[in-house]
Amino acid sequence: MEAQRAGAWTRVATAGTVGASRILPLPTPIWARRRRIRVTSTRQPARIAEFGLYRSRP
């Protein structure tokens, strides 16, 4: 996952394999107006049905 901050895209999380209910906790809060998911390689065509960002309390 990448976030756009100060006009540049910055990687904020990576995952090797993404399953049906993958959750990627971030080490620190990320403030950004735009976020995106980049799929860099797949065996089959990538299909993303839903993408969500959630705030959790420590």
NORFEN-V445680 format. One record per backbone hydrogen bond with DSSP energy under -0.5 kcal/mol. NH is the residue of the N-H (numbers start at 0). CO is the residue of the C=O. E is the energy in kcal/mol with one decimal. If there is no record, write none. Layout:
# NORFEN-V445680
NH;CO;E, NH;CO;E
This chain:
# NORFEN-V445680
1;35;-2.8, 2;9;-2.6, 3;33;-2.6, 4;2;-0.7, 4;7;-2.6, 7;4;-1.7, 9;2;-2.6, 11;0;-2.6, 12;0;-1.5, 18;16;-0.5, 21;18;-0.9, 24;22;-0.7, 30;28;-0.5, 31;29;-0.7, 32;3;-0.7, 33;3;-0.6, 35;1;-2.4, 38;36;-0.5, 39;37;-0.7, 48;46;-0.6, 55;53;-0.5
